[in-house]
Amino acid sequence: MTRIPGQRPVGLRAVFAHPGYRRLWVARTASQWGDVFATVALALLVFDLTGSALGVSAVVVAEILPVLLFAALAGTLVDRLPRVAVMVGSDLFRAVLAIALVFLAGNLAAIYVIAFGLSTGAVLFNPAANSALPALVGDDELIAANSGIWTAAVLSQIALAPVAGITYAALGPGPAFGINAASFLASAAVLTRLRLPTSPAPTARGGWLADALAGLRLLTGDRVLRALAVGQLLAALSAGATSALLVVLARDHLRLPPSGYGLLLGAIGIGAALGPLVLTRLVRDPRRPAWVFGPYLLRGVVDLVLGVVTALPVALLALAAYGLGTSSGAVTFNSVLQSHTPEPIRGRVFAGFDMLWQLGRLLSLLLGGALAAAIGIQAVYYFGAALLILAAAIGCAGLRGTDRSRPTTGL
């Protein structure tokens, strides 16, 4: 869907006026509610069964591996098949797995296999959903549309994570996994009535692997996508470790009790919820380098501050700024990808960026833990800051002077 850009930023009211967007938003939000319950219950359950942080980390690895293994082929599938059908199929597949978790909650091997399967479903769903969104709103409405989805996800996390913990403590993991299954079924039911105005153009049938590799080559062949890809990878190399090791920073550097870690997470959540709301009032065209990569610079400065200060009020303000930068950066990043990438190849592009993010995240978790053990937690945040500042510099240089032409679709 295209519109002539207006003179003022588009608000949430305008995008919710589109029935198709409302349907996609309801489906993704319902699924997010279930994911919050499942994520909390899964971490607590695995920790109860194994008694070790390593066991919990294995769940994270099981969730990352499908992205690295299947993202390229999943993107090709998204570009070849009707995207609504891909999303509905993914939801139904994950609903079956979530129901299985209700009955297999005591089997550790089954938990890891199901976590792998749930992530495999997301590898298909996420590129399809991100690729479908531009068909439901105008180009000048992408900021507001992505902000609405992101804000709902953040607020769901803030509101429901404590409820999920209480539910697990009172009733065990079964109800949480049941809620997750029900959320997937609700999402599928809503999406079955979603009608996209356009369908993907036929992809040149060069074979699944050839099409997948062609999609990955596009990330290096287009100047805008190349700049975004470098920024994505460097940011993932930073955020994977700093996010996972925030609990270590709270204990060893800020000298906080366990409740203090909750305060830090709350500050990030508040900033993340505010970021998209600020964007919808300020930004109409997300393609300016400052809007895309300025949040990286902000997050880099915050990491530097966290490595230096020990005062809790300063840390809370810094983390609120970090949350704001994370959410606003994610919204502008997605909006640029959606507006720049031609519709027939969006699935492969989004899947490629998912793969870059998870690869960087995995490497960051491995390197960050080693760095914290060898030198100390402050070094992790200094290194993370350097990566984010480098990402901002490279990204701004890559976008500066680019026009708004799209890459060709000859894949």
Rosetta blueprint (number, residue, H / E / L):
1 M L
2 T L
3 R L
4 I L
5 P L
6 G L
7 Q L
8 R L
9 P L
10 V L
11 G L
12 L H
13 R H
14 A H
15 V H
16 F H
17 A L
18 H L
19 P H
20 G H
21 Y H
22 R H
23 R H
24 L H
25 W H
26 V H
27 A H
28 R H
29 T H
30 A H
31 S H
32 Q H
33 W H
34 G H
35 D H
36 V H
37 F H
38 A H
39 T H
40 V H
41 A H
42 L H
43 A H
44 L H
45 L H
46 V H
47 F H
48 D H
49 L H
50 T H
51 G L
52 S L
53 A H
54 L H
55 G H
56 V H
57 S H
58 A H
59 V H
60 V H
61 V H
62 A H
63 E H
64 I H
65 L H
66 P H
67 V H
68 L H
69 L H
70 F H
71 A H
72 A H
73 L H
74 A H
75 G H
76 T H
77 L H
78 V H
79 D H
80 R H
81 L L
82 P L
83 R H
84 V H
85 A H
86 V H
87 M H
88 V H
89 G H
90 S H
91 D H
92 L H
93 F H
94 R H
95 A H
96 V H
97 L H
98 A H
99 I H
100 A H
101 L H
102 V H
103 F H
104 L L
105 A L
106 G L
107 N L
108 L H
109 A H
110 A H
111 I H
112 Y H
113 V H
114 I H
115 A H
116 F H
117 G H
118 L H
119 S H
120 T H
121 G H
122 A H
123 V H
124 L H
125 F H
126 N H
127 P H
128 A H
129 A H
130 N H
131 S H
132 A H
133 L H
134 P H
135 A H
136 L L
137 V L
138 G L
139 D H
140 D H
141 E H
142 L H
143 I H
144 A H
145 A H
146 N H
147 S H
148 G H
149 I H
150 W H
151 T H
152 A H
153 A H
154 V H
155 L H
156 S H
157 Q H
158 I H
159 A H
160 L H
161 A H
162 P H
163 V H
164 A H
165 G H
166 I H
167 T H
168 Y H
169 A H
170 A H
171 L H
172 G L
173 P H
174 G H
175 P H
176 A H
177 F H
178 G H
179 I H
180 N H
181 A H
182 A H
183 S H
184 F H
185 L H
186 A H
187 S H
188 A H
189 A H
190 V H
191 L H
192 T L
193 R L
194 L L
195 R L
196 L L
197 P L
198 T L
199 S L
200 P L
201 A L
202 P L
203 T L
204 A L
205 R L
206 G L
207 G L
208 W H
209 L H
210 A H
211 D H
212 A H
213 L H
214 A H
215 G H
216 L H
217 R H
218 L H
219 L H
220 T H
221 G H
222 D L
223 R H
224 V H
225 L H
226 R H
227 A H
228 L H
229 A H
230 V H
231 G H
232 Q H
233 L H
234 L H
235 A H
236 A H
237 L H
238 S H
239 A H
240 G H
241 A H
242 T H
243 S H
244 A H
245 L L
246 L H
247 V H
248 V H
249 L H
250 A H
251 R H
252 D H
253 H H
254 L L
255 R L
256 L L
257 P L
258 P H
259 S H
260 G H
261 Y H
262 G H
263 L H
264 L H
265 L H
266 G H
267 A H
268 I H
269 G H
270 I H
271 G H
272 A H
273 A H
274 L H
275 G H
276 P H
277 L H
278 V H
279 L H
280 T H
281 R H
282 L H
283 V L
284 R L
285 D L
286 P L
287 R L
288 R L
289 P H
290 A H
291 W H
292 V H
293 F H
294 G H
295 P H
296 Y H
297 L H
298 L H
299 R H
300 G H
301 V H
302 V H
303 D H
304 L H
305 V H
306 L H
307 G H
308 V H
309 V L
310 T L
311 A L
312 L H
313 P H
314 V H
315 A H
316 L H
317 L H
318 A H
319 L H
320 A H
321 A H
322 Y H
323 G H
324 L H
325 G H
326 T H
327 S H
328 S H
329 G H
330 A H
331 V H
332 T H
333 F H
334 N H
335 S H
336 V H
337 L H
338 Q H
339 S H
340 H H
341 T L
342 P L
343 E H
344 P H
345 I H
346 R H
347 G H
348 R H
349 V H
350 F H
351 A H
352 G H
353 F H
354 D H
355 M H
356 L H
357 W H
358 Q H
359 L H
360 G H
361 R H
362 L H
363 L H
364 S H
365 L H
366 L H
367 L H
368 G H
369 G H
370 A H
371 L H
372 A H
373 A H
374 A H
375 I L
376 G L
377 I H
378 Q H
379 A H
380 V H
381 Y H
382 Y H
383 F H
384 G H
385 A H
386 A H
387 L H
388 L H
389 I H
390 L H
391 A H
392 A H
393 A H
394 I H
395 G H
396 C H
397 A H
398 G H
399 L H
400 R L
401 G L
402 T L
403 D L
404 R L
405 S L
406 R L
407 P L
408 T L
409 T L
410 G L
411 L L
